[in-house]
Amino acid sequence: MTDRPEPTQPDDLFARPEPATPHRPAPQRPQPAAVPDVATHAPQPPQPRPVTVPVVATPAPQPDATPGPVPGRTAAGRRRGPGVVIVVAALVAGFVGGAVGDAVLDRVGPDRPADAALPVSSTPEDREPATASRPEGSVAEIAATVLPSVVSLEVQREDGISTGSGFVLRADGYILTNNHVVAGAATRGDITVAFADGSEHAAELVGATADYDLAVVRIEARDLTPLVLGDSDEVVVGDAVLAVGAPLGLEATVTAGIVSALHRPVQAGEAAQTAFIDAIQTDAAINPGNSGGPLVDAAGEVVGINSAIAQPPGSMSATGSIGLGFAIPANQARHTAEQLIETGRATYPVIGVLLDSTYRGEGVQVATEAQQGQAAVTPGGPADEAGVRPGDVILSIDGRPVSMSDELIVAIRARQPGDAVTLRVRSGDEERDVRVVLREQESQ
């Protein structure tokens, strides 16, 4: 029995809006191509890149400058015609005019535009090369360290091509990304991984889990530089972070922000495969195509995997970043990635109850009866053995209050099978603490 609420329609986090249409296009001028609004976080089709074509003027054919015979002249003696006098006079006039002009301009002084020199920071020999290092811990220094290990992914699906991001997990070719980035890829040729240096590699899917929205792919490469998975439990609100990836297909994009909240219960992934994430919230800009890319801290360590963005209430489709992005904590990603590499599948912990998503009151209520063939409390499951009964209300987990079913689900899935948690349970008017040992269930 999985710990899930009754089925609901998840938000369409990553639908792409159509490009805005100019209000009144000029009838006689070609219009620039419309730039699409930022779209949602589902893998996006690659965007056509504008190509700047230089306009080269073709020289017009020049008339033959070789003079022909001049009437009235003989081979033995040639006389000067009026054309020669005009040319010589023009040359003399030009020389005199130039000399006079220089003398006049010299008297104008240094304010004339020709002498108005722009300021220069240093002499050419004193300038540092463009590759000069930046201060340790600066955004530029962190970005330079991280970018070579961040990749963009292009995935061939039945319904077209989509793109996303990822990063090197191990030196021997393992790369971590989101499940919804590679969903639909069946063969090795379906996934192409591109690095910041322009190199591309065919990748094969090692394993994926829709429940945690994580996937691992592998390329034939050695001596790659992996990013370090940091300790996401040490992250606090206000920490500086960078989101790195390929939003809208724009590779090697870096955005900066802070950790704006922790333990946000977020549903990510595609509608048919919803993942429940105990997410890190950030205001670093995350847009479609950032999915699967790293969220790194000031030390350049990965503290989260960018996976979802929020949209204003009532939005029929996502409109891009509004400063509310969400990432899967690195500690969860580490455990799940290890399982995917070892077995190709992942597991998650459950307590064995069906939650009532229609309940509106304090805490989260266990369903009162079986639904769609699932028991409200799984017989012999962890909750049943701890004494939890249908209709009981769970008020908190390990002292952390819960008011929505998603909050309880992500709090449980952030732990590991075999861990023990303490639930505050209310049965009627009586409240009590129960100890529940989480049990393993195989992920989808």
N, C-alpha and C positions, 0 to 999 in steps of 0.2 A: 504494500500500500504506500503510495507516495504522499508526501505532505503537500497537498495542493488545495487551494480553494476551489469552489465550483467554477466551471469554465466561464471565463469572461472574454470579451473581445479586447485584446491588447492594443495599446496605442500604436498607430502607424508612425513609428519614429522616423522612418527614413524614406518617405515617398518624396519624389523630386517634383517641385512645382514647374510649370511651364515658364519659359522665358517671358519677361515683360515685353509688351508690344508698344512701340512709340505711339504717342497720342495722335500727332499729325505729321506723318512723314512728308518731307519736301518732295514735290512731284518731279523735280528735275535733278535731284541729287541722290546718288546711291547711299543707302543707309548703312551704318556700321552694324556688324552682326550683334544680335542681342546677347548680352551676358547673362547666363542663367543665375537666378537667385540660388543661394546655398541651399542644398537639399537636405534630405534626411540622412540617417547614419547607415542605412542599408547599403550594400556594395553598389556602386554607381557605375554606369557605362562610361568608358573613357571619353574625355572631352576632346574635340578637335582643337588643335593648337593653332593659333594664328601664325601665319608665315609671312614675314616681311620680305617682299620682293623688291629689290632695288630697281629704280627706274633708270635705265641707261639710255642716254641720248645718242642716237646713231648719227655720226657726222654726215652732213649733207655733202653730196659730191661737189668738188670745187672745180671751177673753170680752169682750163689750161693756162698757166701763167706765162708760157713761152711767147714772147712777142713775135708777131708776124712782120713781114716786110712793110716798111713805111713808104707810102707813095711819095715821089719826089726825091727819093734818096738813090744814090748810086753806090756801087761797091768801092769806087775810088774815093769818093768824098761825101760825107753825110752832114747834113745841116741840122741844127737844133730846131726842133719844132716847138710850138707853143706848149705842148704837153710837158716837155722837159722843164720849161721855165716855171710852170705851175707846181710841179713836184718839188723843185728846189726851193721855191718860195714857201711852200707849206712846211718843209723841213726847217727852214730858217725861222719861220714864225713860231713853230712848236718849240724850238730850242730857246728862243727869247722868252716866250710865254712861260716856259717851265722855270727858267732862272728867276724871272720876276715873281712868279708865284711862290717859289721857295723863300725868297727874301721877305715877302709879305708875311708868310706863315711863320717864319722864324721870329718876327716881331710880335706875333700874337701871344707867344709865351706857352707855358706847359699845360694850359687848360684846354688846349684843342684836343679833340677826341683821339687823334692819332697818337698822342703822347700819354693818354690816360691809362697807365698800366694797372692791371688788376693785382691785388695783393697776393703774394706767394708765401706759403707757410715756411718753406725752407728751400735751400738750394738743392738742385737735383742730387748732388752727391751726398747730401745729408739725409735724404728721405729714406724711411724704412721700406723694405719690400712689402708687397701686398699681403704676404703670408706672415707678417709679423704677429707674434703671439699676443693674446689679450690677457688681462689680469685674471689670475686664478679665481675660479668661482663665478666669473661673469657669464652672462647668457651666451655671448659669442664663444667663450672657451668651452662651455658645456656642449653647445651645439656642435662645435668642431669635433669633439670627442665622440659624440653619439651618432651623428649622421652617417658615417661609413657603415654602421651596423644596422641601420634602418632600411627596410625594403618596401617596395610597392608590389602588389600582387595583381595580376590580370587573370581572371577566371573565365573560361569558356563554359557557358551554360546552354541548356536547350533553348532558353528564351533570349540569348544574346551574351554579350561580354560585360562583366562587372569588374570593379576594381576595389582594392582595399590596401591596408598597410600591415606590416609585421616587423619583427626584429630577430636578429640572430640570437638563438638560445644556447647553442653549443658550437664549438669550433669545427665540428665534423659535419656541418650542413643542416642542423635542425633549426627550424624557424617557427616562432609562435605567432599566432594570429587569432582572429575571432572565428567561431564556427560559421556565423552567418556570412563571412567573407567567402569561404570556400564551399559552402553548401551547394550541392548540385554538381560538383566536380567528380567525375567517375574514373577518369584515366589520368596517367601521368602527363600527357600532353595538354590536359585541360588547365593546368596552372603554370603560369610563368612568373618568375621572381626577378625583379630588376633592382640592382643596387644603385647607389648614388653616383658611382663612377661610370654608369652606363652599361655595365655588363648584365647579361640576362641568362637565366638558367631555367630549364624545365624542372618542375617539382612534382613530387608524388605526395599524396595524403597519407600521413602516418596514422592519425587518429583524431577523432573529434567528439565533442559532447555538446549537445544542445542545452543540457541543464545548466551548464556553466558558461555557455557560449564561447568555448575555447577550442582551438584546433592546432595541431602540429603538422607541418609539412617538412619535406627534406629535399635538398638539392645535392648533386654530386659535386662537392667542393670540400676542400681541406684548408686548415689554417685561417679560418674566418675569425673575426674578432667579436665574441659574444658580449652582450650587455649584462651587467650584474643585476640580478633580482634582489632588490633591497628588502628590508623588513618593514612591511606596510603597517604592522602594529605600532611602529614608532612614529608614524605620521601624525601630525597634529594640525588643527585648523590654523591657517595662516602661513604654513610652509610654502615656500616658493617652488613652483613646478613648471616644466616645459612639456607641451604636447608636440610630438614629432610624428610626421606621417606624410601621406599624399592626398590631402583633401581635394576633391574634384579632379583627381588625376595629376595634381601639381606636386611632383615628387620633391622630397627633401624640404618640406615646409615646417617651420618651427614657430610655435606661438607660446606666449608666456602668460603666467597667471599665478594664482595661489590655490591651496586646498581650501575650499570654502565651506565644506561640511564633511562629516563622516557617517558611516552606517546608514546611507540612504537606501531604502528598499526599492530596487529598480527592476522592472521587467525589460529585458533586452532580447535581441535576436529577432527572428522573423515571426510573423503571426502564428504560423503552424508549429513553431518550436520555441516557446517562450522560456527564457532563462531568468532565474531569480538571483539578483546580485546584491550583496551587501556592499554597496558601492562607495567609492571615494568621489566626492563632488568637487568640481573645479570650475573656475571661470576662465581658464585658458581656452581659447577658441577651438572647438572641436566641430568638424563639419563632415559631410558625407565623404567617405574615402579615408578618413582618419581611423576608421574601425580597425582594431588589431595593432595599432601603433603604440609605442610606449609613452607613458607619463613618467617623466624622470624628475628626480629631486635635484637640489643644489650640488650634490656630489656626483651627479650623472648616473645614479642608480635608478633602476626601474621600480617604481612604487605602485604602478597600476597599468592596466591594459585598456586603452580608450575604447569604449563600446557603445555608448548611447548619448543622446542629447534630449533635453526637454523642450517642449513646445507650449505656447500659450494655450489655455483652456479654450476648447471650441475650434481649434485649428483642424481643418480637414486633412491637411498635409503639412509636413515639416517645412519650415522656412529657413533652416540653418541655425547657426549658433546664436543663442540669446544669453550666453554667459552661464549656462547651466549644463555642463557636461559631466559624464559619469564614467568611471573606470573600475574594472575588476581589480581588487587588491592583489598585490604581487604574491603575498603568502598563499592565497588560494590558487593563483595561477601556477606557482611552483609545484604544489602538490598534484594538481590536475595534470600538468604537463609531464611530470614524471610517470604518472600512470599511463598516459597516452603513448609515451615513448616505449614503455615496457610491454604493454599489453594491447595497445590500440584502442582501449576503452577506459572509461573512468567510472568511479562510484561516488555516491553521495550519501550522507547520513539522513536517517528518518527517525521519527518517534512513533509512526504508525497511527495517525489519526487523519480524519477527513474534516476540514475546517469549513464552517458556514460563512461564505462571503457576503451573505445578505444580512448578517447580524449587525445591528447598530447599537452599541452600548460599550461599557467599559470592558477592555480586554478583547480577547478573541475566543469565539465559542466553537467548541467541537460540535459537529453536526449531530442532530438528535436521532437520525435514522440513516440507514444505508441509502446510497444514491448510485445509480448506474452500475449496480453490481458490486460496489465498494462499501465495506462496512464502515460505520462511523468511527469505530475503534478496532484496529486490526487484532483479531484474536491471537493471543500469544505474543503480540508485538511489545515493544518497549513501553509504550504508554499504558497498555492493558496490564502488563506486569507491575507497573508502578501504581495502579489503582485509578487511572483516569477513566471516566465513563462518558457515554454520549450525553451531550448537553452541558458538560462542565465548561467553565470559562477560564481560560488561561490568562492571567494578569501580567506575568513577567517571566523572563528567562534569565537566570543568574543575576537577578536584581535589576535587569533592564526592562522597563515597562514596554508592553506591546499593545497597540490599539488597532492594528490592521493585520489581516492574515499574512500579507506579504512580509511584514516585519518579523513575524515569528518564523516564517519559512527561511528567509535569508539569514536570520540569526542561527538557525540550526545548520544550514548548509555551509556556514562559515567555519564550522567545526569539522571534526573527523570522526568516522565510524569508530566506536569504542570509547569516545569521550563521554563523560557524565555531565549532565546539566541539571540545574535545579529549577523546577517550574513552580510558580505560585498559582495554585488552582482554587477556584471557588465552585463549590457544589451547593446550590441553594443559597443559604445564608452563611455557610461555613467556608472558611478559607484555610488552606494548608499548603505546606511545601512538600513537593514530591521529587525524588531523585530518579532521573531517567537516563539509562545508558543507551546512547544512539547506536542504531543498527545500520549496517551497510546495505545499500541497494544499488544495482547497476544502472548507470546512466543510459539515456537513450542514445 
